[in-house]
Amino acid sequence: MRLTSARVRFSLTVLMILWVAFFIAGCTAAIKSWSEESYRRPEFTKQDLQRDGVAVLPVIILPETKGGRREYAGQISSAPYTPQSTLTASPAESGIESPDAHRLMTSEILLSQMKAQWPQVNILSPGDTLKRINDEKLTDTYTRFNDNFSKTGLDSATLQSFERALRVRYLLVSQGFVSETKPDSLVTFIWGFGRKTVIRTVKISAQIWDAAEGRQVWEGTGVGYSSLGAYEQSPLLEELAIEAVDSLLKKIP
């Protein structure tokens, strides 16, 4: 009888271990999102994009995503007449090998989501946009714009030169930011006994410019994030980016 009881306890223990291992392996943190529209000219709608087309510039990856610093304040640029948006966070190992890979991935997601949600809009892809800019000998102009946009915005001379090269009226300029933070201070990881609590975030901000009028007509932000509790697996960065872009585009009227 004692031997049988010991075998039963052993079997139950093994089953419990297997159940916990299966639960850990299959449990992925849920993805959530939010978005906001921070500026829009009252007369602007998607019908304007359908009529005159929109060129999508490659997503600008903010410097905070590139480095390994543990603490800093990152700022996403807004137009002079819209509220500034500041986020203090800490970069983490995002799983993207380089900023160029992150830039390519996010740009492809943005283009794919735009085509899916706006089938009637004539969209010039990031690749075709760069080709036309290079064909018009504006490579240096674009490089300066890409390096300085988060600090200085889009000046009228650059906007006019892009309009002539791209031959569409509207430009979509976007910026991407990736962070992994703990919920309270947004500084670093918090570790507990056998568990971790981390918030992983992809933030996409975008502006639409009317090149013919030389002014900004729309601005908004989309965020995809997940809160990792005990033993939860992190969603793929691509999944967070898709959620961020999807919530962003839904804000455009």
NORZI-V220135 format. One line per field, one symbol per residue. ss: DSSP state (a for helix, b for strand, c for the rest). phi: phi as a letter, one per 30 degrees, with the letter a starting at -180 (. if undefined). psi: psi as a letter, one per 20 degrees, with the letter a starting at -180 (. if undefined). A space follows every 50 residues. Layout:
ss: ???
phi: ???
psi: ???
//
This chain:
ss: caaaaaaaaaaaaaaaaaaaaaaaaacbccbbbbbbbbbbcccccaaaaa aacbbbcccbbcaaaccccccbbbbbccccccccbbbbbcccccccccaa aaaaaaaaaaaaaaaaacccccbbcaaaaaaaaaacccaaaaaaaaaaaa aacccaaaaaaaaaaacccbbbbbbbbbbbbccccccccbbbccbbbbbb bbbbbbbbbbccccbbbbbbbbbbbbbbccccbcccaaaaaaaaaaaaac ccc
phi: .ddddddddddddddddddddddddcccddcbaaaaccaadeddbddddd dcibccdeddddedddccdcbaccbcdbdecbddccbcabdbddicdaed dddddddddddddddddbdccdccdedddddddddcicdddddddddced ccicdddddddddddcibdcbccbbcbbbbbcddchbadbcbdiabbbcc bccbcbbcccddcibdcaaabbbcbbcdcdidddddeddddddddddddd ddd
psi: ghgggghgggghgghgghgggggghjopqqprrrrqoippphiprhhhhh girppoqqppoqhhhhajqhprpqppqrqhjqqqoppprpqroiiphqhg ggggghghgggghghghmhipopoqhghghghghhjkkghggggghhigi giaorhggghhhghhhkqhqpopqqqppqprqhgilgaqppaojrqoqpp ppppqqqppohhikqpiqprpqpprqoobpjqqpqqhhgggggggghghi io.
//
